[in-house]
Amino acid sequence: MFLSVFEMFKVGIGPSSSHTMGPMVAAARFLDLMRASPFEFAGLKGSLHGSLAFTGVGHATDRATILGLAGFVPETYDHEKAEATLEAIRETHLIQPQGLPALKFSPKEDLLFDYGPALAGHANGMVLHATDAQGDVILSETYYSIGGGFVLTADEHAQGKATDDDGPPIPYPFKSAAEMLQMCKTSGKNIAEMKRANEIARGGHDNLRTGSARLWQVMNDCINRGLETEGELPGGLFVKRRAKGIHDALIAERGMNQRAPHTINDWMSTYAMAVNEENAAGGQVVTAPTNGAAGVMPAVIRYWLDHVPGASESGVEDFLLTAAAIGGLVKFNASISGAEAGCQAEVGSAAAMAAAGLCAVMGGTPEQVENAAEIALEHHLGMTCDPVKGLVQVPCIERNGLGAIKAVAAASLALRGDGTHLVPLDACIETMRQTGLDMSEKYKETSLGGLAVNVPNC
C-alpha cells in the first residue's frame, strides 16, 4: 500500500475537503470524461446525495460543483475569478469549460439536492450528467467523495480502489502498523526514513524536499492569516473569529512572571483555531487529513517550533512523513471521512498523525511513535460529526484546538514509556472502523442529530 504524503496533505480551499474540494475534483474529472467522448454535448445536470445533500449548502457543495464544471480545481483556485464566473453562470445559464462548447446549466434547476436515501457506495455521493441538444442524457458518471479530497467513480469504489497505487515498486509497502514496526526492526530505519524512501521511489528527492516545504509554508501562512484577522464568519451563525484576540492576549502576557503552566494549551488552541477559522471562511488550507481537521497538524508543528527547545524547521519533513504514514494506515484500514465514520475519523485521525509526528521529531522510537498515535486515536473513539447548520464552525473550530492538545499529551505520554502498551494501533484503527459502522447516520455529517439540532442555528 502506498499513499503519498502529497495525497494525504493537499493544498486546497475551505470549508470542507469532502464536501467542497471533493465535488470540485469530481466535476473536473467529469469534464475530462466529456472531452474524451465522441458525443456532442449541449448541457449539464447533476444531483447531490447523502451527506453532500444534507450539509451541502453549509459546506458550499453546490458552489464547488458548479465551479468544478467551469474548470476550477482546488490547488489553483482563484477567489476573484471564481466569483466572476459564478455571476456569469447565474446570468447566462451557460457554463463554458475549456475544450468544450458552451453548455446549458441553470444553478437552481440543474443541480438537485436529493434528500432521499444515500447512494449505495458512500455517504458522499454525486451524479453528473451531460445532455444533448434535446436535453437527453448521453453521458453520466457517479462519484464518491470519500474524505480528504479523495474522489472515486462508482466503478473504482466497487473495485475497492482506495488510492491510486500505480507506479514503480516501493521498498517498504506496509499495510498495517504491525508490518510497519517489523520493517523498522528489519531495516534499522525509523518510520520517516522508510516513508522517505517510498516517496523518493515514486517522486524523487527534489520533489519531496520542495513539496514538503511548500506544505508547511501553506500551513504556517494559514496560521498567520488566522492570527491577524478579525470579524464574523460567513454562513449565518454569526460566529466571531477568536484566534486573533486570544493570540493578542497571549502576546501581552508574555512578560508576566507568574503565568499558569496550562497557558501553553491556549497557544496550541489558538494556532489550531486560526487555521479552522480560515477554513470556515473559505480560505486556503492543507488537508491534514481533511479540511474539518486541518488545524490539528499545523498547530502541533507550530507549538513544537515555537515552544519546544531545540526544535528546527529542518525536522518538519520528518514530522510530515511520519504523520502521513499513520494517516495512510487509518485511511487504508478504516476511514478519514466524517460522513462515513464521524469526527473520530477526522479530528481523531489528525490527532493520531500529529502525535506520531511530534513523538518522532522529539526522538521517539518507532514503537513510541506507534504508541503515541494509538493513544491519541483511542481517546477520540466514538466522536460524532454534528456541525450546527452544516457549517464547519461549531463545534469544529474549537475541536481542532482540543485535538492538538490531545496530540501533544499523547506524544508526551508515549515518550515517557518504552513503547510497550496494551492496545495496538491496528486494533484501535479497526475499532474506529467498527464504531463508524455502528454509529447512527444522524451523527455522521448530516446535521440531523447532536449539537446540530440542540443549538439554535439562526
Secondary structure, 3 states (H helix, E strand, C coil): CCCCHHHHCCEEECCCHHHHHHHHHHHHHHHHHHHCCCCCCCEEEEEEEEHHHHCCCCCCHHHHHHHHHCCCCHHHCCHHHHHHHHHHHHHHCEECCCCCCCEECCHHHHEEEECCCCCCCCCEEEEEEEECCCCCEEEEEEEEEEECCEEEEHHHHHCCCCCCCCCCCCCCCCCCHHHHHHHHHHHCCCHHHHHHHHHHHHHCHHHHHHHHHHHHHHHHHHHHHHHHCCCECCCCCCCECCHHHHHHHHHHHHHCCCCCCCHHHHHHHHHHHHHHHHHHCCCEEECCCCCCCCCHHHHHHHHHHHHCCCCCHHHHHHHHHHHHHHHHHHHHHCCCCHHHHCHHHCHHHHHHHHHHHHHHHCCCCHHHHHHHHHHHHHCCCCCCECCHHHCCCCCHHHHHHHHHHHHHHHHHHHHHCCCCCCCCHHHHHHHHHHHHHHCCHHHECCCCCCHHHHCCCC
